[in-house]
Amino acid sequence: MRVVIQRVKHASVTINEQVKSKIGKGLLILLGIETEDTAEDIEWLCGKIAKLRIFNDENGVMNHSIQEANGEIIVVSQFTLHASTKKGNRPSYLKAARPDFAIPKYEQFVETLAQTAARKVLTGEFGADMKVDLCNDGPVTIIIDSKNRE
């Protein structure tokens, strides 16, 4: 399981010209799921995200978690995070999980993150053509892969 976490001033997800989700200060999380991902990957990753200290304290130092910053969260599924570009110029997505496996994991991730971070987690729509708009704050962008814990 791989995530790209962006600290944002605001973000939104639009589908068919309709805003599905919109947040102010918080995290926009792009989530890629692969076939080897487990409930343990979800638990570990959600715990890491909830405790990640990337929001500024009163001294301008990144020292606060999403909870301490009272931030909001949007999670967007993104199978392209598992693209392989080793051969040729067309990415291969063989490592990305198929929808029948990925959708339940995506839903479990959103539910677990909401519980772990003690806040509502908004979403895009799995498999939809989404337009994601954001204002990256900092910029702060962090990539975490649950298969790379060391």
Phi and psi in radians as a Rosetta constraint file:
Dihedral C 1 N 2 CA 2 C 2 CIRCULARHARMONIC -2.250 0.35
Dihedral N 2 CA 2 C 2 N 3 CIRCULARHARMONIC 2.381 0.35
Dihedral C 2 N 3 CA 3 C 3 CIRCULARHARMONIC -2.231 0.35
Dihedral N 3 CA 3 C 3 N 4 CIRCULARHARMONIC 2.567 0.35
Dihedral C 3 N 4 CA 4 C 4 CIRCULARHARMONIC -1.987 0.35
Dihedral N 4 CA 4 C 4 N 5 CIRCULARHARMONIC 2.065 0.35
Dihedral C 4 N 5 CA 5 C 5 CIRCULARHARMONIC -1.865 0.35
Dihedral N 5 CA 5 C 5 N 6 CIRCULARHARMONIC 2.216 0.35
Dihedral C 5 N 6 CA 6 C 6 CIRCULARHARMONIC -2.135 0.35
Dihedral N 6 CA 6 C 6 N 7 CIRCULARHARMONIC 2.216 0.35
Dihedral C 6 N 7 CA 7 C 7 CIRCULARHARMONIC -1.369 0.35
Dihedral N 7 CA 7 C 7 N 8 CIRCULARHARMONIC 2.190 0.35
Dihedral C 7 N 8 CA 8 C 8 CIRCULARHARMONIC -2.176 0.35
Dihedral N 8 CA 8 C 8 N 9 CIRCULARHARMONIC 2.680 0.35
Dihedral C 8 N 9 CA 9 C 9 CIRCULARHARMONIC -1.425 0.35
Dihedral N 9 CA 9 C 9 N 10 CIRCULARHARMONIC -0.574 0.35
Dihedral C 9 N 10 CA 10 C 10 CIRCULARHARMONIC -2.868 0.35
Dihedral N 10 CA 10 C 10 N 11 CIRCULARHARMONIC 2.735 0.35
Dihedral C 10 N 11 CA 11 C 11 CIRCULARHARMONIC -2.726 0.35
Dihedral N 11 CA 11 C 11 N 12 CIRCULARHARMONIC 2.707 0.35
Dihedral C 11 N 12 CA 12 C 12 CIRCULARHARMONIC -2.629 0.35
Dihedral N 12 CA 12 C 12 N 13 CIRCULARHARMONIC 2.759 0.35
Dihedral C 12 N 13 CA 13 C 13 CIRCULARHARMONIC -2.162 0.35
Dihedral N 13 CA 13 C 13 N 14 CIRCULARHARMONIC 2.184 0.35
Dihedral C 13 N 14 CA 14 C 14 CIRCULARHARMONIC -2.047 0.35
Dihedral N 14 CA 14 C 14 N 15 CIRCULARHARMONIC 2.337 0.35
Dihedral C 14 N 15 CA 15 C 15 CIRCULARHARMONIC -2.250 0.35
Dihedral N 15 CA 15 C 15 N 16 CIRCULARHARMONIC 2.213 0.35
Dihedral C 15 N 16 CA 16 C 16 CIRCULARHARMONIC 0.899 0.35
Dihedral N 16 CA 16 C 16 N 17 CIRCULARHARMONIC 0.760 0.35
Dihedral C 16 N 17 CA 17 C 17 CIRCULARHARMONIC 1.132 0.35
Dihedral N 17 CA 17 C 17 N 18 CIRCULARHARMONIC 0.288 0.35
Dihedral C 17 N 18 CA 18 C 18 CIRCULARHARMONIC -2.057 0.35
Dihedral N 18 CA 18 C 18 N 19 CIRCULARHARMONIC 2.249 0.35
Dihedral C 18 N 19 CA 19 C 19 CIRCULARHARMONIC -1.231 0.35
Dihedral N 19 CA 19 C 19 N 20 CIRCULARHARMONIC 2.074 0.35
Dihedral C 19 N 20 CA 20 C 20 CIRCULARHARMONIC -1.530 0.35
Dihedral N 20 CA 20 C 20 N 21 CIRCULARHARMONIC -0.762 0.35
Dihedral C 20 N 21 CA 21 C 21 CIRCULARHARMONIC -2.504 0.35
Dihedral N 21 CA 21 C 21 N 22 CIRCULARHARMONIC 2.554 0.35
Dihedral C 21 N 22 CA 22 C 22 CIRCULARHARMONIC -2.625 0.35
Dihedral N 22 CA 22 C 22 N 23 CIRCULARHARMONIC 2.332 0.35
Dihedral C 22 N 23 CA 23 C 23 CIRCULARHARMONIC -2.300 0.35
Dihedral N 23 CA 23 C 23 N 24 CIRCULARHARMONIC 2.838 0.35
Dihedral C 23 N 24 CA 24 C 24 CIRCULARHARMONIC -1.646 0.35
Dihedral N 24 CA 24 C 24 N 25 CIRCULARHARMONIC -2.391 0.35
Dihedral C 24 N 25 CA 25 C 25 CIRCULARHARMONIC -0.981 0.35
Dihedral N 25 CA 25 C 25 N 26 CIRCULARHARMONIC 2.296 0.35
Dihedral C 25 N 26 CA 26 C 26 CIRCULARHARMONIC 2.888 0.35
Dihedral N 26 CA 26 C 26 N 27 CIRCULARHARMONIC -2.531 0.35
Dihedral C 26 N 27 CA 27 C 27 CIRCULARHARMONIC -2.154 0.35
Dihedral N 27 CA 27 C 27 N 28 CIRCULARHARMONIC 2.309 0.35
Dihedral C 27 N 28 CA 28 C 28 CIRCULARHARMONIC -1.813 0.35
Dihedral N 28 CA 28 C 28 N 29 CIRCULARHARMONIC 2.112 0.35
Dihedral C 28 N 29 CA 29 C 29 CIRCULARHARMONIC -2.043 0.35
Dihedral N 29 CA 29 C 29 N 30 CIRCULARHARMONIC 2.090 0.35
Dihedral C 29 N 30 CA 30 C 30 CIRCULARHARMONIC -1.638 0.35
Dihedral N 30 CA 30 C 30 N 31 CIRCULARHARMONIC 2.218 0.35
Dihedral C 30 N 31 CA 31 C 31 CIRCULARHARMONIC -2.081 0.35
Dihedral N 31 CA 31 C 31 N 32 CIRCULARHARMONIC 2.137 0.35
Dihedral C 31 N 32 CA 32 C 32 CIRCULARHARMONIC -1.946 0.35
Dihedral N 32 CA 32 C 32 N 33 CIRCULARHARMONIC 2.287 0.35
Dihedral C 32 N 33 CA 33 C 33 CIRCULARHARMONIC -2.007 0.35
Dihedral N 33 CA 33 C 33 N 34 CIRCULARHARMONIC 2.361 0.35
Dihedral C 33 N 34 CA 34 C 34 CIRCULARHARMONIC -2.042 0.35
Dihedral N 34 CA 34 C 34 N 35 CIRCULARHARMONIC 2.893 0.35
Dihedral C 34 N 35 CA 35 C 35 CIRCULARHARMONIC -1.118 0.35
Dihedral N 35 CA 35 C 35 N 36 CIRCULARHARMONIC -0.387 0.35
Dihedral C 35 N 36 CA 36 C 36 CIRCULARHARMONIC -1.524 0.35
Dihedral N 36 CA 36 C 36 N 37 CIRCULARHARMONIC -0.010 0.35
Dihedral C 36 N 37 CA 37 C 37 CIRCULARHARMONIC -1.217 0.35
Dihedral N 37 CA 37 C 37 N 38 CIRCULARHARMONIC 2.505 0.35
Dihedral C 37 N 38 CA 38 C 38 CIRCULARHARMONIC -2.233 0.35
Dihedral N 38 CA 38 C 38 N 39 CIRCULARHARMONIC 3.044 0.35
Dihedral C 38 N 39 CA 39 C 39 CIRCULARHARMONIC -1.058 0.35
Dihedral N 39 CA 39 C 39 N 40 CIRCULARHARMONIC -0.586 0.35
Dihedral C 39 N 40 CA 40 C 40 CIRCULARHARMONIC -1.109 0.35
Dihedral N 40 CA 40 C 40 N 41 CIRCULARHARMONIC -0.689 0.35
Dihedral C 40 N 41 CA 41 C 41 CIRCULARHARMONIC -1.061 0.35
Dihedral N 41 CA 41 C 41 N 42 CIRCULARHARMONIC -0.740 0.35
Dihedral C 41 N 42 CA 42 C 42 CIRCULARHARMONIC -1.104 0.35
Dihedral N 42 CA 42 C 42 N 43 CIRCULARHARMONIC -0.865 0.35
Dihedral C 42 N 43 CA 43 C 43 CIRCULARHARMONIC -1.022 0.35
Dihedral N 43 CA 43 C 43 N 44 CIRCULARHARMONIC -0.823 0.35
Dihedral C 43 N 44 CA 44 C 44 CIRCULARHARMONIC -1.103 0.35
Dihedral N 44 CA 44 C 44 N 45 CIRCULARHARMONIC -0.824 0.35
Dihedral C 44 N 45 CA 45 C 45 CIRCULARHARMONIC -1.160 0.35
Dihedral N 45 CA 45 C 45 N 46 CIRCULARHARMONIC -0.756 0.35
Dihedral C 45 N 46 CA 46 C 46 CIRCULARHARMONIC -1.132 0.35
Dihedral N 46 CA 46 C 46 N 47 CIRCULARHARMONIC -0.668 0.35
Dihedral C 46 N 47 CA 47 C 47 CIRCULARHARMONIC -1.094 0.35
Dihedral N 47 CA 47 C 47 N 48 CIRCULARHARMONIC -0.730 0.35
Dihedral C 47 N 48 CA 48 C 48 CIRCULARHARMONIC -1.103 0.35
Dihedral N 48 CA 48 C 48 N 49 CIRCULARHARMONIC -0.820 0.35
Dihedral C 48 N 49 CA 49 C 49 CIRCULARHARMONIC -1.116 0.35
Dihedral N 49 CA 49 C 49 N 50 CIRCULARHARMONIC -0.780 0.35
Dihedral C 49 N 50 CA 50 C 50 CIRCULARHARMONIC -1.087 0.35
Dihedral N 50 CA 50 C 50 N 51 CIRCULARHARMONIC -0.536 0.35
Dihedral C 50 N 51 CA 51 C 51 CIRCULARHARMONIC -1.712 0.35
Dihedral N 51 CA 51 C 51 N 52 CIRCULARHARMONIC -0.091 0.35
Dihedral C 51 N 52 CA 52 C 52 CIRCULARHARMONIC -1.079 0.35
Dihedral N 52 CA 52 C 52 N 53 CIRCULARHARMONIC 2.115 0.35
Dihedral C 52 N 53 CA 53 C 53 CIRCULARHARMONIC -1.662 0.35
Dihedral N 53 CA 53 C 53 N 54 CIRCULARHARMONIC 1.511 0.35
Dihedral C 53 N 54 CA 54 C 54 CIRCULARHARMONIC -2.201 0.35
Dihedral N 54 CA 54 C 54 N 55 CIRCULARHARMONIC 0.204 0.35
Dihedral C 54 N 55 CA 55 C 55 CIRCULARHARMONIC -1.864 0.35
Dihedral N 55 CA 55 C 55 N 56 CIRCULARHARMONIC 2.492 0.35
Dihedral C 55 N 56 CA 56 C 56 CIRCULARHARMONIC -1.230 0.35
Dihedral N 56 CA 56 C 56 N 57 CIRCULARHARMONIC 2.476 0.35
Dihedral C 56 N 57 CA 57 C 57 CIRCULARHARMONIC -1.544 0.35
Dihedral N 57 CA 57 C 57 N 58 CIRCULARHARMONIC -2.970 0.35
Dihedral C 57 N 58 CA 58 C 58 CIRCULARHARMONIC -1.134 0.35
Dihedral N 58 CA 58 C 58 N 59 CIRCULARHARMONIC -0.275 0.35
Dihedral C 58 N 59 CA 59 C 59 CIRCULARHARMONIC -1.753 0.35
Dihedral N 59 CA 59 C 59 N 60 CIRCULARHARMONIC 0.123 0.35
Dihedral C 59 N 60 CA 60 C 60 CIRCULARHARMONIC 1.368 0.35
Dihedral N 60 CA 60 C 60 N 61 CIRCULARHARMONIC 0.299 0.35
Dihedral C 60 N 61 CA 61 C 61 CIRCULARHARMONIC -1.768 0.35
Dihedral N 61 CA 61 C 61 N 62 CIRCULARHARMONIC 2.362 0.35
Dihedral C 61 N 62 CA 62 C 62 CIRCULARHARMONIC -1.203 0.35
Dihedral N 62 CA 62 C 62 N 63 CIRCULARHARMONIC 1.708 0.35
Dihedral C 62 N 63 CA 63 C 63 CIRCULARHARMONIC -2.442 0.35
Dihedral N 63 CA 63 C 63 N 64 CIRCULARHARMONIC -0.001 0.35
Dihedral C 63 N 64 CA 64 C 64 CIRCULARHARMONIC -2.016 0.35
Dihedral N 64 CA 64 C 64 N 65 CIRCULARHARMONIC 2.534 0.35
Dihedral C 64 N 65 CA 65 C 65 CIRCULARHARMONIC -1.470 0.35
Dihedral N 65 CA 65 C 65 N 66 CIRCULARHARMONIC 3.074 0.35
Dihedral C 65 N 66 CA 66 C 66 CIRCULARHARMONIC -1.038 0.35
Dihedral N 66 CA 66 C 66 N 67 CIRCULARHARMONIC -0.625 0.35
Dihedral C 66 N 67 CA 67 C 67 CIRCULARHARMONIC -1.188 0.35
Dihedral N 67 CA 67 C 67 N 68 CIRCULARHARMONIC -0.839 0.35
Dihedral C 67 N 68 CA 68 C 68 CIRCULARHARMONIC -1.125 0.35
Dihedral N 68 CA 68 C 68 N 69 CIRCULARHARMONIC -0.534 0.35
Dihedral C 68 N 69 CA 69 C 69 CIRCULARHARMONIC -1.491 0.35
Dihedral N 69 CA 69 C 69 N 70 CIRCULARHARMONIC -0.085 0.35
Dihedral C 69 N 70 CA 70 C 70 CIRCULARHARMONIC 0.908 0.35
Dihedral N 70 CA 70 C 70 N 71 CIRCULARHARMONIC 0.781 0.35
Dihedral C 70 N 71 CA 71 C 71 CIRCULARHARMONIC -1.574 0.35
Dihedral N 71 CA 71 C 71 N 72 CIRCULARHARMONIC 2.958 0.35
Dihedral C 71 N 72 CA 72 C 72 CIRCULARHARMONIC -1.883 0.35
Dihedral N 72 CA 72 C 72 N 73 CIRCULARHARMONIC 2.898 0.35
Dihedral C 72 N 73 CA 73 C 73 CIRCULARHARMONIC -2.402 0.35
Dihedral N 73 CA 73 C 73 N 74 CIRCULARHARMONIC 2.379 0.35
Dihedral C 73 N 74 CA 74 C 74 CIRCULARHARMONIC -2.155 0.35
Dihedral N 74 CA 74 C 74 N 75 CIRCULARHARMONIC 2.341 0.35
Dihedral C 74 N 75 CA 75 C 75 CIRCULARHARMONIC -2.007 0.35
Dihedral N 75 CA 75 C 75 N 76 CIRCULARHARMONIC 2.245 0.35
Dihedral C 75 N 76 CA 76 C 76 CIRCULARHARMONIC -2.145 0.35
Dihedral N 76 CA 76 C 76 N 77 CIRCULARHARMONIC 2.227 0.35
Dihedral C 76 N 77 CA 77 C 77 CIRCULARHARMONIC -1.230 0.35
Dihedral N 77 CA 77 C 77 N 78 CIRCULARHARMONIC 2.440 0.35
Dihedral C 77 N 78 CA 78 C 78 CIRCULARHARMONIC -2.633 0.35
Dihedral N 78 CA 78 C 78 N 79 CIRCULARHARMONIC 1.613 0.35
Dihedral C 78 N 79 CA 79 C 79 CIRCULARHARMONIC -1.121 0.35
Dihedral N 79 CA 79 C 79 N 80 CIRCULARHARMONIC -0.402 0.35
Dihedral C 79 N 80 CA 80 C 80 CIRCULARHARMONIC -1.177 0.35
Dihedral N 80 CA 80 C 80 N 81 CIRCULARHARMONIC -0.175 0.35
Dihedral C 80 N 81 CA 81 C 81 CIRCULARHARMONIC -1.160 0.35
Dihedral N 81 CA 81 C 81 N 82 CIRCULARHARMONIC -0.287 0.35
Dihedral C 81 N 82 CA 82 C 82 CIRCULARHARMONIC -1.841 0.35
Dihedral N 82 CA 82 C 82 N 83 CIRCULARHARMONIC 0.435 0.35
Dihedral C 82 N 83 CA 83 C 83 CIRCULARHARMONIC -1.190 0.35
Dihedral N 83 CA 83 C 83 N 84 CIRCULARHARMONIC 2.427 0.35
Dihedral C 83 N 84 CA 84 C 84 CIRCULARHARMONIC -1.906 0.35
Dihedral N 84 CA 84 C 84 N 85 CIRCULARHARMONIC 2.248 0.35
Dihedral C 84 N 85 CA 85 C 85 CIRCULARHARMONIC -2.056 0.35
Dihedral N 85 CA 85 C 85 N 86 CIRCULARHARMONIC 0.401 0.35
Dihedral C 85 N 86 CA 86 C 86 CIRCULARHARMONIC -1.185 0.35
Dihedral N 86 CA 86 C 86 N 87 CIRCULARHARMONIC -0.642 0.35
Dihedral C 86 N 87 CA 87 C 87 CIRCULARHARMONIC -1.955 0.35
Dihedral N 87 CA 87 C 87 N 88 CIRCULARHARMONIC 2.238 0.35
Dihedral C 87 N 88 CA 88 C 88 CIRCULARHARMONIC 1.108 0.35
Dihedral N 88 CA 88 C 88 N 89 CIRCULARHARMONIC -2.815 0.35
Dihedral C 88 N 89 CA 89 C 89 CIRCULARHARMONIC -1.957 0.35
Dihedral N 89 CA 89 C 89 N 90 CIRCULARHARMONIC -0.108 0.35
Dihedral C 89 N 90 CA 90 C 90 CIRCULARHARMONIC -1.710 0.35
Dihedral N 90 CA 90 C 90 N 91 CIRCULARHARMONIC 2.076 0.35
Dihedral C 90 N 91 CA 91 C 91 CIRCULARHARMONIC -1.070 0.35
Dihedral N 91 CA 91 C 91 N 92 CIRCULARHARMONIC 2.553 0.35
Dihedral C 91 N 92 CA 92 C 92 CIRCULARHARMONIC -1.826 0.35
Dihedral N 92 CA 92 C 92 N 93 CIRCULARHARMONIC 2.443 0.35
Dihedral C 92 N 93 CA 93 C 93 CIRCULARHARMONIC -2.028 0.35
Dihedral N 93 CA 93 C 93 N 94 CIRCULARHARMONIC 0.526 0.35
Dihedral C 93 N 94 CA 94 C 94 CIRCULARHARMONIC -1.067 0.35
Dihedral N 94 CA 94 C 94 N 95 CIRCULARHARMONIC -0.545 0.35
Dihedral C 94 N 95 CA 95 C 95 CIRCULARHARMONIC -1.363 0.35
Dihedral N 95 CA 95 C 95 N 96 CIRCULARHARMONIC -0.350 0.35
Dihedral C 95 N 96 CA 96 C 96 CIRCULARHARMONIC -1.234 0.35
Dihedral N 96 CA 96 C 96 N 97 CIRCULARHARMONIC 2.366 0.35
Dihedral C 96 N 97 CA 97 C 97 CIRCULARHARMONIC -1.235 0.35
Dihedral N 97 CA 97 C 97 N 98 CIRCULARHARMONIC 2.552 0.35
Dihedral C 97 N 98 CA 98 C 98 CIRCULARHARMONIC -1.256 0.35
Dihedral N 98 CA 98 C 98 N 99 CIRCULARHARMONIC 2.720 0.35
Dihedral C 98 N 99 CA 99 C 99 CIRCULARHARMONIC -0.935 0.35
Dihedral N 99 CA 99 C 99 N 100 CIRCULARHARMONIC -0.664 0.35
Dihedral C 99 N 100 CA 100 C 100 CIRCULARHARMONIC -1.088 0.35
Dihedral N 100 CA 100 C 100 N 101 CIRCULARHARMONIC -0.491 0.35
Dihedral C 100 N 101 CA 101 C 101 CIRCULARHARMONIC -1.606 0.35
Dihedral N 101 CA 101 C 101 N 102 CIRCULARHARMONIC -0.727 0.35
Dihedral C 101 N 102 CA 102 C 102 CIRCULARHARMONIC -1.266 0.35
Dihedral N 102 CA 102 C 102 N 103 CIRCULARHARMONIC -0.676 0.35
Dihedral C 102 N 103 CA 103 C 103 CIRCULARHARMONIC -1.054 0.35
Dihedral N 103 CA 103 C 103 N 104 CIRCULARHARMONIC -0.847 0.35
Dihedral C 103 N 104 CA 104 C 104 CIRCULARHARMONIC -1.074 0.35
Dihedral N 104 CA 104 C 104 N 105 CIRCULARHARMONIC -0.636 0.35
Dihedral C 104 N 105 CA 105 C 105 CIRCULARHARMONIC -1.173 0.35
Dihedral N 105 CA 105 C 105 N 106 CIRCULARHARMONIC -0.714 0.35
Dihedral C 105 N 106 CA 106 C 106 CIRCULARHARMONIC -1.044 0.35
Dihedral N 106 CA 106 C 106 N 107 CIRCULARHARMONIC -0.842 0.35
Dihedral C 106 N 107 CA 107 C 107 CIRCULARHARMONIC -1.110 0.35
Dihedral N 107 CA 107 C 107 N 108 CIRCULARHARMONIC -0.698 0.35
Dihedral C 107 N 108 CA 108 C 108 CIRCULARHARMONIC -1.135 0.35
Dihedral N 108 CA 108 C 108 N 109 CIRCULARHARMONIC -0.699 0.35
Dihedral C 108 N 109 CA 109 C 109 CIRCULARHARMONIC -1.058 0.35
Dihedral N 109 CA 109 C 109 N 110 CIRCULARHARMONIC -0.839 0.35
Dihedral C 109 N 110 CA 110 C 110 CIRCULARHARMONIC -1.064 0.35
Dihedral N 110 CA 110 C 110 N 111 CIRCULARHARMONIC -0.788 0.35
Dihedral C 110 N 111 CA 111 C 111 CIRCULARHARMONIC -1.130 0.35
Dihedral N 111 CA 111 C 111 N 112 CIRCULARHARMONIC -0.773 0.35
Dihedral C 111 N 112 CA 112 C 112 CIRCULARHARMONIC -1.136 0.35
Dihedral N 112 CA 112 C 112 N 113 CIRCULARHARMONIC -0.731 0.35
Dihedral C 112 N 113 CA 113 C 113 CIRCULARHARMONIC -1.120 0.35
Dihedral N 113 CA 113 C 113 N 114 CIRCULARHARMONIC -0.695 0.35
Dihedral C 113 N 114 CA 114 C 114 CIRCULARHARMONIC -1.068 0.35
Dihedral N 114 CA 114 C 114 N 115 CIRCULARHARMONIC -0.733 0.35
Dihedral C 114 N 115 CA 115 C 115 CIRCULARHARMONIC -1.210 0.35
Dihedral N 115 CA 115 C 115 N 116 CIRCULARHARMONIC -0.785 0.35
Dihedral C 115 N 116 CA 116 C 116 CIRCULARHARMONIC -1.190 0.35
Dihedral N 116 CA 116 C 116 N 117 CIRCULARHARMONIC -0.722 0.35
Dihedral C 116 N 117 CA 117 C 117 CIRCULARHARMONIC -1.550 0.35
Dihedral N 117 CA 117 C 117 N 118 CIRCULARHARMONIC -0.077 0.35
Dihedral C 117 N 118 CA 118 C 118 CIRCULARHARMONIC 0.953 0.35
Dihedral N 118 CA 118 C 118 N 119 CIRCULARHARMONIC 0.870 0.35
Dihedral C 118 N 119 CA 119 C 119 CIRCULARHARMONIC -2.799 0.35
Dihedral N 119 CA 119 C 119 N 120 CIRCULARHARMONIC 2.796 0.35
Dihedral C 119 N 120 CA 120 C 120 CIRCULARHARMONIC -1.167 0.35
Dihedral N 120 CA 120 C 120 N 121 CIRCULARHARMONIC 2.453 0.35
Dihedral C 120 N 121 CA 121 C 121 CIRCULARHARMONIC -2.052 0.35
Dihedral N 121 CA 121 C 121 N 122 CIRCULARHARMONIC 2.077 0.35
Dihedral C 121 N 122 CA 122 C 122 CIRCULARHARMONIC -1.507 0.35
Dihedral N 122 CA 122 C 122 N 123 CIRCULARHARMONIC 2.862 0.35
Dihedral C 122 N 123 CA 123 C 123 CIRCULARHARMONIC -2.439 0.35
Dihedral N 123 CA 123 C 123 N 124 CIRCULARHARMONIC 2.967 0.35
Dihedral C 123 N 124 CA 124 C 124 CIRCULARHARMONIC -1.578 0.35
Dihedral N 124 CA 124 C 124 N 125 CIRCULARHARMONIC -2.546 0.35
Dihedral C 124 N 125 CA 125 C 125 CIRCULARHARMONIC -2.335 0.35
Dihedral N 125 CA 125 C 125 N 126 CIRCULARHARMONIC 2.081 0.35
Dihedral C 125 N 126 CA 126 C 126 CIRCULARHARMONIC -0.946 0.35
Dihedral N 126 CA 126 C 126 N 127 CIRCULARHARMONIC 2.223 0.35
Dihedral C 126 N 127 CA 127 C 127 CIRCULARHARMONIC 1.420 0.35
Dihedral N 127 CA 127 C 127 N 128 CIRCULARHARMONIC -0.100 0.35
Dihedral C 127 N 128 CA 128 C 128 CIRCULARHARMONIC -1.412 0.35
Dihedral N 128 CA 128 C 128 N 129 CIRCULARHARMONIC 2.784 0.35
Dihedral C 128 N 129 CA 129 C 129 CIRCULARHARMONIC -1.441 0.35
Dihedral N 129 CA 129 C 129 N 130 CIRCULARHARMONIC 1.813 0.35
Dihedral C 129 N 130 CA 130 C 130 CIRCULARHARMONIC -1.895 0.35
Dihedral N 130 CA 130 C 130 N 131 CIRCULARHARMONIC 2.541 0.35
Dihedral C 130 N 131 CA 131 C 131 CIRCULARHARMONIC -1.878 0.35
Dihedral N 131 CA 131 C 131 N 132 CIRCULARHARMONIC 2.034 0.35
Dihedral C 131 N 132 CA 132 C 132 CIRCULARHARMONIC -1.862 0.35
Dihedral N 132 CA 132 C 132 N 133 CIRCULARHARMONIC 2.134 0.35
Dihedral C 132 N 133 CA 133 C 133 CIRCULARHARMONIC -2.003 0.35
Dihedral N 133 CA 133 C 133 N 134 CIRCULARHARMONIC 2.354 0.35
Dihedral C 133 N 134 CA 134 C 134 CIRCULARHARMONIC -2.662 0.35
Dihedral N 134 CA 134 C 134 N 135 CIRCULARHARMONIC 2.755 0.35
Dihedral C 134 N 135 CA 135 C 135 CIRCULARHARMONIC -2.078 0.35
Dihedral N 135 CA 135 C 135 N 136 CIRCULARHARMONIC 1.756 0.35
Dihedral C 135 N 136 CA 136 C 136 CIRCULARHARMONIC -1.174 0.35
Dihedral N 136 CA 136 C 136 N 137 CIRCULARHARMONIC 2.247 0.35
Dihedral C 136 N 137 CA 137 C 137 CIRCULARHARMONIC -1.693 0.35
Dihedral N 137 CA 137 C 137 N 138 CIRCULARHARMONIC 1.914 0.35
Dihedral C 137 N 138 CA 138 C 138 CIRCULARHARMONIC 2.350 0.35
Dihedral N 138 CA 138 C 138 N 139 CIRCULARHARMONIC -1.211 0.35
Dihedral C 138 N 139 CA 139 C 139 CIRCULARHARMONIC -1.320 0.35
Dihedral N 139 CA 139 C 139 N 140 CIRCULARHARMONIC 2.506 0.35
Dihedral C 139 N 140 CA 140 C 140 CIRCULARHARMONIC -2.144 0.35
Dihedral N 140 CA 140 C 140 N 141 CIRCULARHARMONIC 2.022 0.35
Dihedral C 140 N 141 CA 141 C 141 CIRCULARHARMONIC -2.380 0.35
Dihedral N 141 CA 141 C 141 N 142 CIRCULARHARMONIC 2.207 0.35
Dihedral C 141 N 142 CA 142 C 142 CIRCULARHARMONIC -2.258 0.35
Dihedral N 142 CA 142 C 142 N 143 CIRCULARHARMONIC 2.362 0.35
Dihedral C 142 N 143 CA 143 C 143 CIRCULARHARMONIC -1.929 0.35
Dihedral N 143 CA 143 C 143 N 144 CIRCULARHARMONIC 2.262 0.35
Dihedral C 143 N 144 CA 144 C 144 CIRCULARHARMONIC -2.277 0.35
Dihedral N 144 CA 144 C 144 N 145 CIRCULARHARMONIC 2.344 0.35
Dihedral C 144 N 145 CA 145 C 145 CIRCULARHARMONIC -2.097 0.35
Dihedral N 145 CA 145 C 145 N 146 CIRCULARHARMONIC 2.171 0.35
Dihedral C 145 N 146 CA 146 C 146 CIRCULARHARMONIC -1.169 0.35
Dihedral N 146 CA 146 C 146 N 147 CIRCULARHARMONIC -0.265 0.35
Dihedral C 146 N 147 CA 147 C 147 CIRCULARHARMONIC -1.552 0.35
Dihedral N 147 CA 147 C 147 N 148 CIRCULARHARMONIC -0.017 0.35
Dihedral C 147 N 148 CA 148 C 148 CIRCULARHARMONIC -2.198 0.35
Dihedral N 148 CA 148 C 148 N 149 CIRCULARHARMONIC 1.154 0.35
Dihedral C 148 N 149 CA 149 C 149 CIRCULARHARMONIC -1.517 0.35
Dihedral N 149 CA 149 C 149 N 150 CIRCULARHARMONIC -0.119 0.35
